């Protein structure tokens, strides 16, 4: 490798390398950053969801409905897991009814979520 050093007061201050070597080093540094980000993400307990789900939630769609559909459940299946009536789930999803804290907690547990994810 051909490297030219620029010194100031007898100390190396800069290293000048050919552009192809620079580009190779830059690519390797970016790859290393990607690997580090991946390793950090494995330590995170947060669930990763597809962007479509995130966009639906951001756009204000009913959270129960978005998560239920993401979990591939019908209203009847969710209601059964919660010990609730399917009509109650439908009313909450249609914003015709606000679920109690106890009902939302049951729904969150059935969907594998924290209550905060539905609030």
N, CA, C and O atoms as a printed pandas DataFrame, in Angstrom:
     atom_number atom_name residue_name chain_id  residue_number  x_coord  y_coord  z_coord
0              1         N          UNK        A               1    0.856   -1.166    0.000
1              2        CA          UNK        A               1    0.000    0.000    0.000
2              3         C          UNK        A               1    0.905    1.234    0.000
3              4         O          UNK        A               1    1.856    1.320    0.777
4              5         N          UNK        A               2    0.599    2.170   -0.869
5              6        CA          UNK        A               2    1.354    3.405   -0.968
6              7         C          UNK        A               2    0.665    4.472   -0.137
7              8         O          UNK        A               2   -0.476    4.844   -0.411
8              9         N          UNK        A               3    1.362    4.961    0.880
9             10        CA          UNK        A               3    0.820    5.986    1.756
10            11         C          UNK        A               3    1.834    7.103    1.880
11            12         O          UNK        A               3    3.026    6.859    2.069
12            13         N          UNK        A               4    1.356    8.323    1.774
13            14        CA          UNK        A               4    2.206    9.488    1.977
14            15         C          UNK        A               4    1.750   10.146    3.267
15            16         O          UNK        A               4    0.554   10.361    3.463
16            17         N          UNK        A               5    2.686   10.468    4.146
17            18        CA          UNK        A               5    2.352   11.110    5.406
18            19         C          UNK        A               5    2.728   12.582    5.347
19            20         O          UNK        A               5    3.757   12.951    4.781
20            21         N          UNK        A               6    1.892   13.406    5.931
21            22        CA          UNK        A               6    2.175   14.826    6.060
22            23         C          UNK        A               6    2.400   15.082    7.537
23            24         O          UNK        A               6    1.567   14.754    8.382
24            25         N          UNK        A               7    3.546   15.676    7.824
25            26        CA          UNK        A               7    3.926   15.887    9.221
26            27         C          UNK        A               7    3.905   17.367    9.570
27            28         O          UNK        A               7    4.034   18.239    8.711
28            29         N          UNK        A               8    3.739   17.612   10.854
29            30        CA          UNK        A               8    3.833   18.958   11.403
30            31         C          UNK        A               8    4.530   18.835   12.736
31            32         O          UNK        A               8    4.092   18.079   13.603
32            33         N          UNK        A               9    5.612   19.571   12.908
33            34        CA          UNK        A               9    6.408   19.507   14.147
34            35         C          UNK        A               9    6.889   18.083   14.430
35            36         O          UNK        A               9    6.933   17.649   15.581
36            37         N          UNK        A              10    7.247   17.370   13.376
37            38        CA          UNK        A              10    7.779   16.030   13.530
38            39         C          UNK        A              10    6.736   14.959   13.848
39            40         O          UNK        A              10    7.094   13.810   14.106
40            41         N          UNK        A              11    5.458   15.318   13.833
41            42        CA          UNK        A              11    4.387   14.362   14.130
42            43         C          UNK        A              11    3.517   14.174   12.894
43            44         O          UNK        A              11    3.187   15.135   12.199
44            45         N          UNK        A              12    3.152   12.927   12.629
45            46        CA          UNK        A              12    2.282   12.651   11.504
46            47         C          UNK        A              12    0.897   13.243   11.764
47            48         O          UNK        A              12    0.285   12.969   12.796
48            49         N          UNK        A              13    0.411   14.047   10.836
49            50        CA          UNK        A              13   -0.888   14.692   10.963
50            51         C          UNK        A              13   -1.916   14.129    9.980
51            52         O          UNK        A              13   -3.101   14.031   10.299
52            53         N          UNK        A              14   -1.452   13.763    8.785
53            54        CA          UNK        A              14   -2.344   13.273    7.744
54            55         C          UNK        A              14   -1.702   12.107    7.019
55            56         O          UNK        A              14   -0.478   11.994    6.943
56            57         N          UNK        A              15   -2.556   11.241    6.486
57            58        CA          UNK        A              15   -2.097   10.157    5.633
58            59         C          UNK        A              15   -2.809   10.313    4.297
59            60         O          UNK        A              15   -4.035   10.425    4.255
60            61         N          UNK        A              16   -2.065   10.321    3.227
61            62        CA          UNK        A              16   -2.620   10.442    1.890
62            63         C          UNK        A              16   -2.506    9.077    1.221
63            64         O          UNK        A              16   -1.418    8.514    1.098
64            65         N          UNK        A              17   -3.671    8.553    0.785
65            66        CA          UNK        A              17   -3.699    7.232    0.159
66            67         C          UNK        A              17   -4.361    7.357   -1.210
67            68         O          UNK        A              17   -5.134    8.288   -1.434
68            69         N          UNK        A              18   -4.076    6.453   -2.112
69            70        CA          UNK        A              18   -4.752    6.459   -3.406
70            71         C          UNK        A              18   -6.268    6.324   -3.218
71            72         O          UNK        A              18   -6.726    5.713   -2.253
72            73         N          UNK        A              19   -7.033    6.893   -4.137
73            74        CA          UNK        A              19   -8.485    6.937   -4.017
74            75         C          UNK        A              19   -9.114    5.545   -3.946
75            76         O          UNK        A              19  -10.105    5.362   -3.239
76            77         N          UNK        A              20   -8.563    4.560   -4.661
77            78        CA          UNK        A              20   -9.141    3.216   -4.609
78            79         C          UNK        A              20   -8.984    2.597   -3.222
79            80         O          UNK        A              20   -9.862    1.867   -2.762
80            81         N          UNK        A              21   -7.878    2.887   -2.565
81            82        CA          UNK        A              21   -7.678    2.394   -1.196
82            83         C          UNK        A              21   -8.627    3.124   -0.247
83            84         O          UNK        A              21   -9.222    2.512    0.640
84            85         N          UNK        A              22   -8.762    4.437   -0.441
85            86        CA          UNK        A              22   -9.685    5.221    0.374
86            87         C          UNK        A              22  -11.114    4.685    0.239
87            88         O          UNK        A              22  -11.801    4.488    1.241
88            89         N          UNK        A              23  -11.555    4.452   -0.989
89            90        CA          UNK        A              23  -12.910    3.940   -1.217
90            91         C          UNK        A              23  -13.113    2.574   -0.583
91            92         O          UNK        A              23  -14.179    2.294   -0.036
92            93         N          UNK        A              24  -12.102    1.727   -0.653
93            94        CA          UNK        A              24  -12.173    0.407   -0.039
94            95         C          UNK        A              24  -12.290    0.526    1.481
95            96         O          UNK        A              24  -13.088   -0.176    2.101
96            97         N          UNK        A              25  -11.495    1.416    2.080
97            98        CA          UNK        A              25  -11.561    1.625    3.529
98            99         C          UNK        A              25  -12.916    2.195    3.944
99           100         O          UNK        A              25  -13.469    1.811    4.975
100          101         N          UNK        A              26  -13.445    3.110    3.137
101          102        CA          UNK        A              26  -14.743    3.700    3.424
102          103         C          UNK        A              26  -15.839    2.635    3.383
103          104         O          UNK        A              26  -16.708    2.601    4.254
104          105         N          UNK        A              27  -15.797    1.779    2.382
105          106        CA          UNK        A              27  -16.785    0.704    2.256
106          107         C          UNK        A              27  -16.711   -0.252    3.446
107          108         O          UNK        A              27  -17.740   -0.676    3.972
108          109         N          UNK        A              28  -15.496   -0.587    3.864
109          110        CA          UNK        A              28  -15.330   -1.483    5.015
110          111         C          UNK        A              28  -15.814   -0.830    6.307
111          112         O          UNK        A              28  -16.382   -1.505    7.166
112          113         N          UNK        A              29  -15.596    0.469    6.451
113          114        CA          UNK        A              29  -16.065    1.174    7.643
114          115         C          UNK        A              29  -17.589    1.188    7.692
115          116         O          UNK        A              29  -18.175    0.997    8.758
116          117         N          UNK        A              30  -18.236    1.413    6.549
117          118        CA          UNK        A              30  -19.692    1.408    6.502
118          119         C          UNK        A              30  -20.245    0.014    6.816
119          120         O          UNK        A              30  -21.253   -0.115    7.510
120          121         N          UNK        A              31  -19.595   -1.009    6.312
121          122        CA          UNK        A              31  -20.014   -2.376    6.597
122          123         C          UNK        A              31  -19.887   -2.669    8.089
123          124         O          UNK        A              31  -20.762   -3.303    8.679
124          125         N          UNK        A              32  -18.813   -2.214    8.688
125          126        CA          UNK        A              32  -18.608   -2.413   10.122
126          127         C          UNK        A              32  -19.693   -1.701   10.930
127          128         O          UNK        A              32  -20.168   -2.237   11.931
128          129         N          UNK        A              33  -20.088   -0.502   10.507
129          130        CA          UNK        A              33  -21.171    0.211   11.177
130          131         C          UNK        A              33  -22.482   -0.565   11.060
131          132         O          UNK        A              33  -23.251   -0.634   12.018
132          133         N          UNK        A              34  -22.738   -1.148    9.890
133          134        CA          UNK        A              34  -23.958   -1.946    9.695
134          135         C          UNK        A              34  -23.959   -3.166   10.609
135          136         O          UNK        A              34  -24.985   -3.499   11.202
136          137         N          UNK        A              35  -22.823   -3.827   10.722
137          138        CA          UNK        A              35  -22.717   -5.003   11.589
138          139         C          UNK        A              35  -22.953   -4.596   13.038
139          140         O          UNK        A              35  -23.653   -5.296   13.769
140          141         N          UNK        A              36  -22.379   -3.475   13.459
141          142        CA          UNK        A              36  -22.560   -3.006   14.833
142          143         C          UNK        A              36  -24.026   -2.660   15.094
143          144         O          UNK        A              36  -24.551   -2.979   16.160
144          145         N          UNK        A              37  -24.692   -2.014   14.138
145          146        CA          UNK        A              37  -26.109   -1.678   14.299
146          147         C          UNK        A              37  -26.957   -2.941   14.400
147          148         O          UNK        A              37  -27.897   -3.002   15.193
148          149         N          UNK        A              38  -26.625   -3.942   13.601
149          150        CA          UNK        A              38  -27.347   -5.213   13.656
150          151         C          UNK        A              38  -27.175   -5.868   15.031
151          152         O          UNK        A              38  -28.141   -6.356   15.617
152          153         N          UNK        A              39  -25.961   -5.874   15.530
153          154        CA          UNK        A              39  -25.703   -6.482   16.834
154          155         C          UNK        A              39  -26.456   -5.740   17.939
155          156         O          UNK        A              39  -26.986   -6.368   18.856
156          157         N          UNK        A              40  -26.508   -4.401   17.858
157          158        CA          UNK        A              40  -27.266   -3.632   18.853
158          159         C          UNK        A              40  -28.750   -3.960   18.769
159          160         O          UNK        A              40  -29.429   -4.042   19.793
160          161         N          UNK        A              41  -29.255   -4.147   17.561
161          162        CA          UNK        A              41  -30.689   -4.425   17.395
162          163         C          UNK        A              41  -31.071   -5.778   17.983
163          164         O          UNK        A              41  -32.205   -5.961   18.428
164          165         N          UNK        A              42  -30.144   -6.723   17.989
165          166        CA          UNK        A              42  -30.444   -8.036   18.568
166          167         C          UNK        A              42  -30.600   -7.948   20.080
167          168         O          UNK        A              42  -31.290   -8.773   20.678
168          169         N          UNK        A              43  -29.965   -6.951   20.709
169          170        CA          UNK        A              43  -30.057   -6.782   22.148
170          171         C          UNK        A              43  -31.344   -6.074   22.557
171          172         O          UNK        A              43  -31.732   -6.117   23.724
172          173         N          UNK        A              44  -32.001   -5.429   21.613
173          174        CA          UNK        A              44  -33.211   -4.664   21.877
174          175         C          UNK        A              44  -34.402   -5.608   21.957
175          176         O          UNK        A              44  -34.559   -6.494   21.117
176          177         N          UNK        A              45  -35.240   -5.416   22.974
177          178        CA          UNK        A              45  -36.416   -6.274   23.151
178          179         C          UNK        A              45  -37.618   -5.802   22.343
179          180         O          UNK        A              45  -38.624   -6.507   22.264
180          181         N          UNK        A              46  -37.525   -4.620   21.744
181          182        CA          UNK        A              46  -38.660   -4.105   20.985
182          183         C          UNK        A              46  -38.918   -4.974   19.762
183          184         O          UNK        A              46  -37.994   -5.437   19.092
184          185         N          UNK        A              47  -40.186   -5.175   19.498
185          186        CA          UNK        A              47  -40.592   -5.965   18.337
186          187         C          UNK        A              47  -40.432   -5.121   17.079
187          188         O          UNK        A              47  -40.842   -3.961   17.044
188          189         N          UNK        A              48  -39.851   -5.693   16.078
189          190        CA          UNK        A              48  -39.747   -5.018   14.794
190          191         C          UNK        A              48  -40.969   -5.390   13.966
191          192         O          UNK        A              48  -41.322   -6.563   13.855
192          193         N          UNK        A              49  -41.603   -4.391   13.393
193          194        CA          UNK        A              49  -42.797   -4.622   12.588
194          195         C          UNK        A              49  -42.576   -4.047   11.197
195          196         O          UNK        A              49  -41.767   -3.136   11.018
196          197         N          UNK        A              50  -43.286   -4.572   10.224
197          198        CA          UNK        A              50  -43.159   -4.040    8.868
198          199         C          UNK        A              50  -43.580   -2.574    8.806
199          200         O          UNK        A              50  -44.396   -2.116    9.606
200          201         N          UNK        A              51  -43.019   -1.858    7.860
201          202        CA          UNK        A              51  -43.335   -0.438    7.730
202          203         C          UNK        A              51  -44.824   -0.213    7.486
203          204         O          UNK        A              51  -45.374    0.800    7.918
204          205         N          UNK        A              52  -45.484   -1.150    6.795
205          206        CA          UNK        A              52  -46.912   -0.988    6.535
206          207         C          UNK        A              52  -47.695   -0.873    7.842
207          208         O          UNK        A              52  -48.628   -0.076    7.944
208          209         N          UNK        A              53  -47.316   -1.665    8.830
209          210        CA          UNK        A              53  -47.985   -1.626   10.132
210          211         C          UNK        A              53  -47.708   -0.285   10.801
211          212         O          UNK        A              53  -48.622    0.358   11.318
212          213         N          UNK        A              54  -46.470    0.127   10.790
213          214        CA          UNK        A              54  -46.106    1.408   11.407
214          215         C          UNK        A              54  -46.850    2.564   10.746
215          216         O          UNK        A              54  -47.359    3.447   11.437
216          217         N          UNK        A              55  -46.916    2.568    9.426
217          218        CA          UNK        A              55  -47.614    3.644    8.715
218          219         C          UNK        A              55  -49.102    3.666    9.052
219          220         O          UNK        A              55  -49.688    4.737    9.210
220          221         N          UNK        A              56  -49.708    2.498    9.161
221          222        CA          UNK        A              56  -51.126    2.444    9.511
222          223         C          UNK        A              56  -51.358    3.027   10.902
223          224         O          UNK        A              56  -52.328    3.754   11.118
224          225         N          UNK        A              57  -50.477    2.712   11.837
225          226        CA          UNK        A              57  -50.602    3.248   13.193
226          227         C          UNK        A              57  -50.371    4.756   13.197
227          228         O          UNK        A              57  -51.103    5.499   13.851
228          229         N          UNK        A              58  -49.362    5.202   12.471
229          230        CA          UNK        A              58  -49.059    6.636   12.391
230          231         C          UNK        A              58  -50.207    7.402   11.751
231          232         O          UNK        A              58  -50.510    8.527   12.148
232          233         N          UNK        A              59  -50.845    6.788   10.755
233          234        CA          UNK        A              59  -51.954    7.438   10.057
234          235         C          UNK        A              59  -53.230    7.493   10.903
235          236         O          UNK        A              59  -54.230    8.074   10.481
236          237         N          UNK        A              60  -53.196    6.893   12.087
237          238        CA          UNK        A              60  -54.328    6.992   12.998
238          239         C          UNK        A              60  -55.361    5.891   12.872
239          240         O          UNK        A              60  -56.456    5.995   13.425
240          241         N          UNK        A              61  -55.017    4.831   12.144
241          242        CA          UNK        A              61  -55.946    3.708   12.056
242          243         C          UNK        A              61  -56.138    3.105   13.444
243          244         O          UNK        A              61  -55.271    3.236   14.308
244          245         N          UNK        A              62  -57.257    2.454   13.654
245          246        CA          UNK        A              62  -57.542    1.856   14.949
246          247         C          UNK        A              62  -56.447    0.849   15.312
247          248         O          UNK        A              62  -56.164   -0.083   14.559
248          249         N          UNK        A              63  -55.844    1.059   16.473
249          250        CA          UNK        A              63  -54.699    0.243   16.878
250          251         C          UNK        A              63  -55.065   -1.222   17.096
251          252         O          UNK        A              63  -54.295   -2.120   16.755
252          253         N          UNK        A              64  -56.239   -1.454   17.663
253          254        CA          UNK        A              64  -56.655   -2.848   17.887
254          255         C          UNK        A              64  -56.756   -3.569   16.551
255          256         O          UNK        A              64  -56.269   -4.690   16.401
256          257         N          UNK        A              65  -57.390   -2.918   15.586
257          258        CA          UNK        A              65  -57.576   -3.537   14.266
258          259         C          UNK        A              65  -56.239   -3.778   13.571
259          260         O          UNK        A              65  -56.009   -4.850   13.012
260          261         N          UNK        A              66  -55.357   -2.774   13.607
261          262        CA          UNK        A              66  -54.056   -2.910   12.943
262          263         C          UNK        A              66  -53.278   -4.081   13.532
263          264         O          UNK        A              66  -52.768   -4.928   12.798
264          265         N          UNK        A              67  -53.189   -4.125   14.864
265          266        CA          UNK        A              67  -52.427   -5.208   15.504
266          267         C          UNK        A              67  -53.103   -6.564   15.313
267          268         O          UNK        A              67  -52.426   -7.572   15.112
268          269         N          UNK        A              68  -54.433   -6.593   15.375
269          270        CA          UNK        A              68  -55.151   -7.860   15.183
270          271         C          UNK        A              68  -54.881   -8.412   13.794
271          272         O          UNK        A              68  -54.601   -9.599   13.633
272          273         N          UNK        A              69  -54.965   -7.552   12.800
273          274        CA          UNK        A              69  -54.718   -8.003   11.426
274          275         C          UNK        A              69  -53.259   -8.409   11.236
275          276         O          UNK        A              69  -52.967   -9.377   10.534
276          277         N          UNK        A              70  -52.337   -7.663   11.866
277          278        CA          UNK        A              70  -50.919   -8.034   11.778
278          279         C          UNK        A              70  -50.678   -9.407   12.402
279          280         O          UNK        A              70  -49.852  -10.176   11.909
280          281         N          UNK        A              71  -51.387   -9.713   13.473
281          282        CA          UNK        A              71  -51.263  -11.019   14.140
282          283         C          UNK        A              71  -52.088  -12.097   13.419
283          284         O          UNK        A              71  -52.113  -13.254   13.837
284          285         N          UNK        A              72  -52.750  -11.704   12.346
285          286        CA          UNK        A              72  -53.549  -12.617   11.515
286          287         C          UNK        A              72  -54.647  -13.298   12.318
287          288         O          UNK        A              72  -54.824  -14.515   12.262
288          289         N          UNK        A              73  -55.381  -12.477   13.066
289          290        CA          UNK        A              73  -56.513  -12.972   13.845
290          291         C          UNK        A              73  -57.788  -12.350   13.317
291          292         O          UNK        A              73  -57.784  -11.227   12.814
292          293         N          UNK        A              74  -58.869  -13.083   13.433
293          294        CA          UNK        A              74  -60.179  -12.520   13.160
294          295         C          UNK        A              74  -60.678  -11.845   14.447
295          296         O          UNK        A              74  -60.115  -12.036   15.526
296          297         N          UNK        A              75  -61.736  -11.061   14.304
297          298        CA          UNK        A              75  -62.328  -10.461   15.501
298          299         C          UNK        A              75  -62.824  -11.548   16.454
299          300         O          UNK        A              75  -62.704  -11.422   17.673
300          301         N          UNK        A              76  -63.372  -12.600   15.891
301          302        CA          UNK        A              76  -63.890  -13.694   16.723
302          303         C          UNK        A              76  -62.757  -14.374   17.492
303          304         O          UNK        A              76  -62.911  -14.693   18.671
304          305         N          UNK        A              77  -61.632  -14.592   16.834
305          306        CA          UNK        A              77  -60.491  -15.228   17.515
306          307         C          UNK        A              77  -59.975  -14.345   18.644
307          308         O          UNK        A              77  -59.694  -14.826   19.742
308          309         N          UNK        A              78  -59.853  -13.048   18.365
309          310        CA          UNK        A              78  -59.382  -12.133   19.408
310          311         C          UNK        A              78  -60.366  -12.103   20.567
311          312         O          UNK        A              78  -59.967  -12.155   21.731
312          313         N          UNK        A              79  -61.640  -12.021   20.250
313          314        CA          UNK        A              79  -62.655  -11.991   21.301
314          315         C          UNK        A              79  -62.597  -13.239   22.171
315          316         O          UNK        A              79  -62.705  -13.160   23.395
316          317         N          UNK        A              80  -62.426  -14.393   21.530
317          318        CA          UNK        A              80  -62.339  -15.648   22.286
318          319         C          UNK        A              80  -61.136  -15.648   23.218
319          320         O          UNK        A              80  -61.237  -16.072   24.370
320          321         N          UNK        A              81  -60.001  -15.175   22.723
321          322        CA          UNK        A              81  -58.792  -15.141   23.567
322          323         C          UNK        A              81  -58.947  -14.179   24.742
323          324         O          UNK        A              81  -58.328  -14.357   25.790
324          325         N          UNK        A              82  -59.776  -13.162   24.554
325          326        CA          UNK        A              82  -59.970  -12.152   25.601
326          327         C          UNK        A              82  -61.136  -12.475   26.526
327          328         O          UNK        A              82  -61.289  -11.857   27.579
328          329         N          UNK        A              83  -61.961  -13.450   26.128
329          330        CA          UNK        A              83  -63.166  -13.738   26.904
330          331         C          UNK        A              83  -64.199  -12.634   26.739
331          332         O          UNK        A              83  -64.932  -12.305   27.671
332          333         N          UNK        A              84  -64.245  -12.071   25.547
333          334        CA          UNK        A              84  -65.171  -10.976   25.264
334          335         C          UNK        A              84  -66.062  -11.373   24.088
335          336         O          UNK        A              84  -65.836  -12.390   23.432
336          337         N          UNK        A              85  -67.065  -10.561   23.839
337          338        CA          UNK        A              85  -67.931  -10.779   22.693
338          339         C          UNK        A              85  -67.280  -10.186   21.445
339          340         O          UNK        A              85  -66.611   -9.155   21.510
340          341         N          UNK        A              86  -67.483  -10.848   20.316
341          342        CA          UNK        A              86  -66.939  -10.356   19.047
342          343         C          UNK        A              86  -67.498   -8.970   18.741
343          344         O          UNK        A              86  -66.798   -8.125   18.182
344          345         N          UNK        A              87  -68.753   -8.736   19.103
345          346        CA          UNK        A              87  -69.381   -7.438   18.851
346          347         C          UNK        A              87  -68.648   -6.322   19.602
347          348         O          UNK        A              87  -68.535   -5.204   19.100
348          349         N          UNK        A              88  -68.158   -6.623   20.786
349          350        CA          UNK        A              88  -67.410   -5.617   21.553
350          351         C          UNK        A              88  -66.127   -5.235   20.829
351          352         O          UNK        A              88  -65.776   -4.058   20.750
352          353         N          UNK        A              89  -65.431   -6.232   20.304
353          354        CA          UNK        A              89  -64.207   -5.958   19.540
354          355         C          UNK        A              89  -64.546   -5.105   18.312
355          356         O          UNK        A              89  -63.853   -4.132   18.013
356          357         N          UNK        A              90  -65.608   -5.475   17.612
357          358        CA          UNK        A              90  -66.020   -4.741   16.411
358          359         C          UNK        A              90  -66.348   -3.288   16.749
359          360         O          UNK        A              90  -65.978   -2.380   16.005
360          361         N          UNK        A              91  -67.042   -3.066   17.868
361          362        CA          UNK        A              91  -67.400   -1.702   18.263
362          363         C          UNK        A              91  -66.157   -0.886   18.624
363          364         O          UNK        A              91  -66.076    0.297   18.293
364          365         N          UNK        A              92  -65.199   -1.506   19.292
365          366        CA          UNK        A              92  -63.960   -0.786   19.627
366          367         C          UNK        A              92  -63.167   -0.468   18.370
367          368         O          UNK        A              92  -62.619    0.627   18.234
368          369         N          UNK        A              93  -63.106   -1.422   17.456
369          370        CA          UNK        A              93  -62.373   -1.187   16.219
370          371         C          UNK        A              93  -63.053   -0.115   15.367
371          372         O          UNK        A              93  -62.384    0.631   14.651
372          373         N          UNK        A              94  -64.362   -0.042   15.446
373          374        CA          UNK        A              94  -65.112    0.958   14.682
374          375         C          UNK        A              94  -65.233    2.293   15.411
375          376         O          UNK        A              94  -65.915    3.204   14.943
376          377         N          UNK        A              95  -64.566    2.403   16.561
377          378        CA          UNK        A              95  -64.592    3.622   17.384
378          379         C          UNK        A              95  -66.001    3.990   17.844
379          380         O          UNK        A              95  -66.291    5.156   18.111
380          381         N          UNK        A              96  -66.872    2.987   17.933
381          382        CA          UNK        A              96  -68.219    3.209   18.441
382          383         C          UNK        A              96  -68.276    2.977   19.944
383          384         O          UNK        A              96  -69.266    3.288   20.606
384          385         N          UNK        A              97  -67.199    2.429   20.456
385          386        CA          UNK        A              97  -67.134    2.102   21.877
386          387         C          UNK        A              97  -65.683    2.256   22.326
387          388         O          UNK        A              97  -64.750    1.867   21.623
388          389         N          UNK        A              98  -65.521    2.823   23.493
389          390        CA          UNK        A              98  -64.177    2.942   24.076
390          391         C          UNK        A              98  -64.037    1.808   25.085
391          392         O          UNK        A              98  -64.866    1.662   25.982
392          393         N          UNK        A              99  -63.015    1.029   24.940
393          394        CA          UNK        A              99  -62.820   -0.097   25.845
394          395         C          UNK        A              99  -62.347    0.361   27.211
395          396         O          UNK        A              99  -61.604    1.334   27.334
396          397         N          UNK        A             100  -62.781   -0.344   28.219
397          398        CA          UNK        A             100  -62.300   -0.060   29.581
398          399         C          UNK        A             100  -60.829   -0.435   29.674
399          400         O          UNK        A             100  -60.292   -1.126   28.809
400          401         N          UNK        A             101  -60.196    0.027   30.723
401          402        CA          UNK        A             101  -58.783   -0.306   30.925
402          403         C          UNK        A             101  -58.605   -1.819   31.039
403          404         O          UNK        A             101  -57.638   -2.379   30.523
404          405         N          UNK        A             102  -59.549   -2.476   31.722
405          406        CA          UNK        A             102  -59.467   -3.930   31.884
406          407         C          UNK        A             102  -59.615   -4.640   30.540
407          408         O          UNK        A             102  -58.898   -5.602   30.261
408          409         N          UNK        A             103  -60.543   -4.166   29.708
409          410        CA          UNK        A             103  -60.749   -4.776   28.390
410          411         C          UNK        A             103  -59.518   -4.557   27.504
411          412         O          UNK        A             103  -59.062   -5.479   26.827
412          413         N          UNK        A             104  -58.988   -3.338   27.514
413          414        CA          UNK        A             104  -57.797   -3.055   26.701
414          415         C          UNK        A             104  -56.601   -3.880   27.159
415          416         O          UNK        A             104  -55.782   -4.305   26.344
416          417         N          UNK        A             105  -56.504   -4.105   28.464
417          418        CA          UNK        A             105  -55.412   -4.929   28.990
418          419         C          UNK        A             105  -55.535   -6.370   28.487
419          420         O          UNK        A             105  -54.539   -6.982   28.102
420          421         N          UNK        A             106  -56.754   -6.907   28.490
421          422        CA          UNK        A             106  -56.982   -8.263   27.979
422          423         C          UNK        A             106  -56.625   -8.348   26.491
423          424         O          UNK        A             106  -55.991   -9.303   26.043
424          425         N          UNK        A             107  -57.043   -7.333   25.744
425          426        CA          UNK        A             107  -56.755   -7.312   24.301
426          427         C          UNK        A             107  -55.250   -7.225   24.067
427          428         O          UNK        A             107  -54.704   -7.937   23.225
428          429         N          UNK        A             108  -54.590   -6.355   24.812
429          430        CA          UNK        A             108  -53.139   -6.211   24.670
430          431         C          UNK        A             108  -52.435   -7.536   24.952
431          432         O          UNK        A             108  -51.534   -7.933   24.213
432          433         N          UNK        A             109  -52.839   -8.209   26.005
433          434        CA          UNK        A             109  -52.220   -9.500   26.339
434          435         C          UNK        A             109  -52.468  -10.523   25.237
435          436         O          UNK        A             109  -51.567  -11.278   24.871
436          437         N          UNK        A             110  -53.689  -10.546   24.708
437          438        CA          UNK        A             110  -54.021  -11.502   23.652
438          439         C          UNK        A             110  -53.226  -11.236   22.373
439          440         O          UNK        A             110  -52.924  -12.156   21.613
440          441         N          UNK        A             111  -52.892   -9.963   22.150
441          442        CA          UNK        A             111  -52.128   -9.597   20.959
442          443         C          UNK        A             111  -50.619   -9.602   21.192
443          444         O          UNK        A             111  -49.838   -9.330   20.280
444          445         N          UNK        A             112  -50.219   -9.916   22.430
445          446        CA          UNK        A             112  -48.791   -9.938   22.755
446          447         C          UNK        A             112  -48.184   -8.549   22.805
447          448         O          UNK        A             112  -47.042   -8.348   22.391
448          449         N          UNK        A             113  -48.955   -7.580   23.317
449          450        CA          UNK        A             113  -48.521   -6.199   23.359
450          451         C          UNK        A             113  -48.519   -5.681   24.789
451          452         O          UNK        A             113  -49.051   -6.317   25.699
452          453         N          UNK        A             114  -47.914   -4.521   24.969
453          454        CA          UNK        A             114  -48.053   -3.782   26.221
454          455         C          UNK        A             114  -49.313   -2.934   26.089
455          456         O          UNK        A             114  -49.721   -2.577   24.984
456          457         N          UNK        A             115  -49.915   -2.623   27.206
457          458        CA          UNK        A             115  -51.098   -1.778   27.181
458          459         C          UNK        A             115  -50.807   -0.451   26.493
459          460         O          UNK        A             115  -51.674    0.100   25.814
460          461         N          UNK        A             116  -49.598    0.063   26.663
461          462        CA          UNK        A             116  -49.198    1.332   26.028
462          463         C          UNK        A             116  -49.316    1.276   24.506
463          464         O          UNK        A             116  -49.542    2.302   23.863
464          465         N          UNK        A             117  -49.165    0.097   23.934
465          466        CA          UNK        A             117  -49.250   -0.021   22.468
466          467         C          UNK        A             117  -50.660    0.229   21.952
467          468         O          UNK        A             117  -50.842    0.543   20.775
468          469         N          UNK        A             118  -51.653    0.092   22.816
469          470        CA          UNK        A             118  -53.036    0.314   22.405
470          471         C          UNK        A             118  -53.567    1.659   22.877
471          472         O          UNK        A             118  -54.599    2.126   22.396
472          473         N          UNK        A             119  -52.866    2.281   23.814
473          474        CA          UNK        A             119  -53.347    3.558   24.369
474          475         C          UNK        A             119  -53.037    4.706   23.432
475          476         O          UNK        A             119  -53.366    5.854   23.732
